[in-house]
Amino acid sequence: MSTQVNSKTALLVMDMQVMLLTSLPDSQPVIANVAKAITHARQHTIPLIYVVVGFRPGAPEISMMNKSFAASRERMANTNPEDMLKIEPSIAPLSGEITVIKRRFSAFTGSDLEVVLRAQGIQHLVLTGVVTSGVVLSTVREAADKDYQLTVLSDACKDRDAEVHQVLMTKIFPRQAEVLKVEEWIKASV
């Protein structure tokens, strides 16, 4: 796969929400790396698309049949939806940058992401976000099935389990995506 960046590339900043980042140990390095990727994208007019997970008041979108989400339904149901959607201020979107709200792990599920990508002619997705075994894994799988070219920025993603992150980056994702560090992506895309 080629790391060439062109007008058909978008940087996805996924689930970089204050509420999620505070639950991760030592999230500052991943925030700093996502910030580098964002700065590069803005300097090279690569569209940025922020993806956040969110629910309506009372979380009616969460089924008790969904093992992952049902476990946290009560907590989410008692969280102010606007508080849940807050993106880390140091990497927050600028005016005019797109934010989509999803309802499950994949950036595509319950969001209008695919409509936005089609409207802009995007064919290559560069992925960042937390957590690696959640939004990143689910989005890689679905985007690959939808025939997007994929790059995952390994040091701009984080998981609660470092071993799971490592296995995904070295053994699973390379089957469907190019896996690079932020600095490698920046050098390859100028």
Stockholm file with secondary structure:
# STOCKHOLM 1.0

chainA/1-190         MSTQVNSKTALLVMDMQVMLLTSLPDSQPVIANVAKAITHARQHTIPLIYVVVGFRPGAPEISMMNKSFAASRERMANTNPEDMLKIEPSIAPLSGEITVIKRRFSAFTGSDLEVVLRAQGIQHLVLTGVVTSGVVLSTVREAADKDYQLTVLSDACKDRDAEVHQVLMTKIFPRQAEVLKVEEWIKASV
#=GR chainA/1-190 SS CCCCCCTTEEEEEESCBHHHHTTSTTCHHHHHHHHHHHHHHHHTTCCEEEEEECCCTTCTTCCTTCHHHHTTHHHHHTSCHHHHTCBCGGGCCCTTCEEEEESSSSTTTTSSHHHHHHHHTCCEEEEEEECIIIIIHHHHHHHHHTTCEEEEEEEEEECSSHHHHHHIIIIIGGGTSEEECHHHHHHHTC
#=GC SS_cons         CCCCCCTTEEEEEESCBHHHHTTSTTCHHHHHHHHHHHHHHHHTTCCEEEEEECCCTTCTTCCTTCHHHHTTHHHHHTSCHHHHTCBCGGGCCCTTCEEEEESSSSTTTTSSHHHHHHHHTCCEEEEEEECIIIIIHHHHHHHHHTTCEEEEEEEEEECSSHHHHHHIIIIIGGGTSEEECHHHHHHHTC
//
